[in-house]
Amino acid sequence: MKFKALTAVAALMVTIPAITLADPDDDTLVLNGETEMVTKVAAPAHMAETGVDTVMSGWHFRNDDTQAMQTDDFDNPGMLAVEAAIEAWNTVEGEAGKSCASCHGAAEDSMKGIRAVYPKWNETAGELRTLAMQVNDCRTNQMKAEPYKYTSGPMAAMEALISVQSRGMPVNVAIDGPVQAMWEKGKEMYYAPFQRLRA
Ligand code: HEC
């Protein structure tokens, strides 16, 4: 439980990875010639004391070859994981005799925008859930199947499949209400090394 809670806090600071860009200096990139993604934004107010005024996608720090490879899904080996997850999505597993698709239909439709709002508060369970926690909740409670190991390949692939359905969408994680205290805790953890540096 404790591990899960901490993981959820850490994941609050995570953003949707930006994949590609035409010019490293641009603020946006166009993926597959169609999906526009923002790679640089003004830093939020709470970063003021760090002196950092622009938040950049890690994409900007990759070398030219990697950036070029990530420009096109056909060249990107990461998409092989997405394909493996499509297979898993459609595979019946567990005692309930269901696949993800049995309940959610096509991931392209049902998972649109989901990554952008996770981690998300689950009212029934009374917990802040990362995407991985939600996937495993569905595996154990809905499918009666074994959970994926939290940081395993199959979990990462499933997260990738769900995440690509939100490419180009702004991160929109709710940090108010029951999540506020955890967000404050995540903020404290995020800035702790910076504060140690200044001390
Ligand atoms: C028997 C039906 C069923 C199956 C099978 C199932 N789910 Fe779910 N899933 C649900 C229900 C019901 C919810 C809403 C749960 C809630 O809000 O507590 C949900 C919610 C989700 C969400 C969160 C959506 C949101 O709006 O926040 C994700 C992501 C998800 N499921 C992924 C999966 C994946 C991946 C699989 C296969 C490994 C799967 N589900 C299998 C019924 C199912």
Residues whose N, C-alpha, C, O or C-beta is under 5 A from the ligand:
A	BS01	HEC	K98 S99 C100 C103 Q134 V135 C138 R139 Q142 M143
